[in-house]
Structure formats: structure tokens, C-alpha cells
Amino acid sequence: MNRTKRLVILFAAVLLLGGVALGATLHAAGRAAEKDRTQAGSPPVRSGEVGLDTPGREVFRNMAWGPHRDEIVSVPAGGPDGPRTASGVKCLRFHAASGTGICLQAVHGKLRDTYRAVVLDAKLHELHRYDLAGIPTRARVAPDGRAVAWTVFVSGDSYAGTAFSTRTSVLDLHTGTLDRNLEDYRLLMDDRPYKAPDLNVWGVTFADDDRFYATVATGGRTYLVSGDRRTRTLRTVHTNVECPSLSPDGTRVAYKKRVQGASPDAPWRLYVLDLRTLRETATAEQRNVDDQAVWQDDRTLLYSLPGNYGSDLWTVSADGSGHSRRALPAALAPALTGRR
């Protein structure tokens, strides 16, 4: 190879490497600019005091980028688009009622993360903490604040497939009694005792301190069950129900239902079940809902969907009318005092 050819090859290589470097720089700059634009459009957040017993406030996990991401924040119920007050308390899952909060947290270690459940008072001060056996996924507080429940993934990290295992615990804050695994309760399937090695229980929603509803999965099917802590029993009520949420008047359950023909990765639609008639009503939300909804009032459901910051909160009527509406951007795990 003569000197001219070597120079041509060297020049081409320099141009190629320069192009690659320029492309990488522009790509990084584009990603940084996009993140800056996202942060610039995110809701304003400032530090302050957050109370679970403050009238006229909505409390939830903040998903906006910045130093207060994942903190529990509050906004005026009548002005949810206004500045958010950040508590400094970070939670992966959160719920509250009657001045009691349950916060499921990650504890970041050098080798691996661990998780814990922290019971909070009305000022978000820690009352109790418990180590968790897996990744937090659901949390609920009883309407009067005297019992809490949580669910974790012991294996797997999604309800969409079948390769997962859950553990659900209920804590009585009055007596300190902790039922560590609701799978130890006696299950009555169509009023007959039922046992199976593949049993999973998740998604508690309280009627009161002792009575609740939840999801049981076994044999490839899911069931709505009514639970009683005093008798330590679970009783099947209806099929194809996941992550139930009891209405404030105790007559209906909002839940995610697997619908025929949907993608295996996005199988759920938001439904409401009348507990008196077992009549199902599909809501106007046509997208996949992988959440345990909250009743904003007796007529309106509040739930999360993926958004620019990870999650936004949406509302829809419980009676199937109207259409869905985005209520809060960059938000997750809402809590309305006195709601289930």
C-alpha cells in the first residue's frame, strides 16, 4: 500500500470517528434538553409541612423530576395544579385515612435494596416499622385509621403474567397484632373449604377494622373475596376481580378486570361491581389500568396511568358515563382522608 492510499484511509477513519463523536454528543445534548424541558414543565414543588388530617388537601407521591421526587406531597383539593408542598418522606407506595398513613419504602444498600413498611401519624412521624419480604406493590389504611395492610411481590414484579408470588399482611394498630400472610386464612370457595399450593392474596380494601375485600388467585383464575380478621376467613364473592377498592358507602367495588382479546401485557380495564346485585359496569376508561383505584367520592374514581414523569392521576365516573380526565400530572398513590 502506497503512502497516498494510507493517507486516504487515515483521513476517512478520522472523519468516521469524528462523526460518531459528534453524533454521540448531539444525542446526549438532545436527551439533556428533553429532560430540561420535562423538568421545566413539571409542577412546582417546595418543602413544607404536610399533614394527613389537614382539611381540604390531597396527599400523594410526587413523581415530578427534582430533589422532591418520590416524596409525599399535598395540594389544595380545590387547586390541584398549584404548588406542591413536599414532606421529605419518600415512599414507593402510600395510603392514608383518618390521620394514619402507611408508607412502603426502599432501603438502598451497597449490595441490594431491602424494603420496609412504616406506619405514620398525622404529621408523618414514624410510629412503627416492619421489614418486608419483597417489592412493595399495594397499601391501604382502614377508614378509621386503626388497621393497615400491604402487599409485596415475593417473586416476580408484575401481575400481568403468572410467574409471581405475593404476600399480604394486615396490622391491627389498636392491639399490635400482625397477620403476616393472609394465605394462612381459611378460604371458602363457594362456601366450601378450599386449599391449594398456588394460592396468592393481594390488594386489600377495608370495610372496617375487621372486615375487608381482597383478590385471591388460584388455578389460573382470580376472585374477589370478603375477609374477616376475627374468624380468619376469606370467602369468594365474584370472579375475575383484581385490586378491589370499596366505595365510601360500602355498596360497590372498583377493580381491574382482564378482558377478552386484550394484549397479555395490557390485559385490564377498569370496572365497578355492585355488591348487592353482582352487576358489572365498565367505566369509560378504555386504556389498560394496572392500579388499585381510589374513590374520590361516591361517584368518581381516581387511578394512575403512565405519564411523562412515570405516572399521572386520572378520574372517571363510576357509573360508566362521561370520559376520563387527567386530574394530576406526575403523581401516584393518592390518599383522601376517610376514603378506602
N, C-alpha and C positions, 0 to 999 in steps of 0.2 A: 504494500500500500504506500503510495507516494505521499509527499508532505501536503499537497493540496487536498487530497481526499481526507487525510486525517484532520485538517483544519475545518473542512466542511462538516464532518461528523461531530467534531467538538463543538462547533457553533450551533448545530442542530440540537445537541444534548443540552447546551446552556439554555437555548430558547425553550425547550420542553420543560426543564426543571424550573425555569422562571415562570412559565405558565402555570405549572402545578402549584408553586408557592403563591402566585397571585390569586389563583382560584381558591386556595385554602384560606387566604387572608380575607377575600371578599365574602366567602361563606361564613367565616367566623364573625365578620363585621355585620353581615346580614342577620345572623342569629342574635347578636348583641342588640342590634337596633330593634329587632322584633320584640325581644324581651323588654327593652326600654319602653317601646310603645305599649306593651301589655301592662307594665307597671304604671305607666303614665295614666292609663285609662282605668286603673283599679280603684276601688273605693278608698277614700282617705281613712286612715286608722291612727288613733292616738292612745297613749297609755292613760289609764284612769281606774276608777273603782267600778267593779261590776258586781251587782247583787242579784241573787236568784229570787228575791222577794220584793224587788222594786216594781211598783205598778207601771203598766204602760210600756214595758220594754220587751223586746225579743232577744233571745240569747242563742248563740250558735257558734260553731267552729269557723273561724276566719280562714279563707283559702287564698286571699289576696297575697301577691308576692311582697316580700319585705320582711322586716325584723319581727312582725307580729303574726306571720303565717302560722297556722295551727293553734293559735291562742283562742280561748273563749272570749267572745266579744258580745257587746249588746248595742242595740239601736232602738230608737223610739218606735213603738208599734205603728204609730201614725206617720212615720217618716223613715222607712227602712233604707232609703237611698242616701240618708245623711251620714255624717262622720261616725265611724265605729269606735267605741270605747273598748280598749283591749285590757284584759285582766292580768296577763303574764302567765296564766295557767294554760299549758298545752295539753291537748287531748286528741287521740285518734278517733275515739267515739265518745259521745257525750249525750246526756239527757238530764232533765231536772223536773221536779214538781214540788210544790208546797215548800220551797226553801231548801230542798235536798238535791244534791247533784251527784251523778256518777260519772267519773272520768276514767276512761281506759287509756293508758299511756304506754309509750315505748321507753325503755331504758337502754340507751346506746352504750354497748360495751366494746372493748378492744377486739374481741373475737366474734361476738354475736350480740344481737339485740335480745333483751328479755322484755316482758310486759307485766303490767300490774293494773289492778283496779283500785281507784282511790275514791272514797266517799267524801263528799264536800258539804260544808254547811252553807248557809245562805250568803256568806261573804267569800265563798270559795276557799275557805280554810280547810285543810285536811283533817278528817275525823278518824278514818280507818284506811288501811291499805292491805291488799291481798295480792300475792303472786298469781299470775295467770299461766295456764298450761300451753297457750298458743297465741295466735294472732287475733287481736280484737276485731269483732265484726258487728255486734249488736249490743245495745244498752238501753235499759228502761228503769224508771222510778215509778212506784205506785202513786196514785193520785194524792194521797195524804202524806207522801214522803217518808213512810215508815218501813218500806221494803224496796230493795233494788235487785235488778237482775242483769246478767251479762252473758254473752255468748262469745266463744273464741273458736277459731279453726285449730284443731289439734294436728291435723294433717290436711294438705291442700289449702287453697286460698280463694276458692270461688264456688258458688252454689250452682254454676251452670252445668258442670259435669257431674260425675258420680264418684270420682276418686277424692272424697273429702270426708273428714270426720269432725264433729263439733262437740263441744262441752258447754253446757249451760248451767249456771249457778244462780241461786236465789238467796239473798241475805235479808234476814229479819233484823232491822236496826233496833227494834224495841227489846228483843231478847238476845240478840247477838248470834242467833242460830244461822249457820250457813249450810244450805243444801248444795253441796259441791257439784253434783251431777244429777240432773233431772231424769237421766236414763235409769236411775235407781228406783224411780217411782213405778208403781204398778200401772200398766197400760191396759185399758179396757177397749177392745176393738169391737164395735157393735155390741157393747155391754158384756163381752166375753173376755176373760183374761188372755193376754197375748204376749208372747216372748219371742225375741229374735235377736241374733247376734249382730245384725246390721242396723240396729236402732240408732237414730240421730234425733236430737231435740234442739230447736233453736227459736229465737225470735219471740221472747216473752212480751206480752202486753197485759197489764194488770187491770182487773176489775176493782179489787181492793187489796188489803194486805195479804189475804189468804187465797183468793181466787184469781185465776189468770187464764189467758189463752196463749197457745204457742203452736209451733209447727213440729210434727213428728214425721220422719221419713223412714220407711221400711219397705222392702220388697219392690223397690223401684217406684214407689208412689209416695205422695205427701198428703198429710191430713191436718186439718185444724183440730186441735184438742183443747178441751177445757181442763184446767188443772186445779187441784185443791191441795194446799200445803198441809192442812190438818190431817187429811186422810192419806196424803202422799199418793194420789192417784192422778192419772191422765185418762181422759175419756174422749174418743173420737167424735167429731161433730159433722165434718164435711170433708170431701176430698179435693185435691189439687189446690191447696192453700199454702202459701209461704209468707213468712214475715208479717203476721197479722198486726193490726192496730185497732184497738177498740175505740168506738166513738164515745164522746163525752156523756151521752145519755145511755150508753151500755147496750144499745139495740143492734148495732151494726159493726162489722169488721171490714176495714180496708186491707187489701192484701195484693200480692203479686201472684198472678196465675199463669201457668205455662199454657200457651195457646198453640193449637194445631197449625202446622205449616210454618211456624216461625223458625228463624235460624237457631241452631243449638247454642250459639254464642250469645244470642239475644232473645231468649225464649219467653220473656214475661211481659204481661200487660197489667195495668192497674185496674182492679175490680173492687166492688163493695158487696158484701154478703149481709143480707138481713137475717139475723139470728132467730127471729120469730118464725119466718116462713122458709128460710134457706134459699131464698130467691137471690140470684146473682145479677149484678148490674155492672156492665162495662163502663168505665169512665171515658171521657172524650180524649184522654191522653193515648195516642196511638204509638208512642215510642216505647222502647224497652225500658222498664223501670226495675232496677236492681237496688231496692231500698225498702226500709220499713217506714212507711209514711207516718206523718203526724197529722192529727185532726186540728186544723186551725180554729175551727168552730164546728157546730153540728152539721154544717153544710159543705165545708171546704177542706180539701186535703192538701198537705204540704209535703213535698218529696224532692229528692235530688236527682239531677241528670248531669252527665258530663258537660263541662264547660271549658272556657279558655284558661281558667285557673285550676282546673281539676274537677270542680263541681259547682253547679248553680242550683238554687232552690226554685221550684215551680209550684203553682197551685192549679187545682182543677176542681170542679164541682163534684160532689159525691153522688149526685143523682143521675149522672150520665149526660147532663145538658152542658151547653156552652162549649168552651175550648180552653186549653191550657194556657197559662200565662206565667212568664218569668217574674218571680217575686223578689229574689235577691241574687245578685251575681256573686261569685267567689264565696260560696257559703255551703256548709254541710252541718248535719246533726243539729237541727233546730230543737229548741225546748221552749214550750209555752207553759208557764206555771199553772198547775191544776189540770193539764191535759195528759192523756195517757200516751 
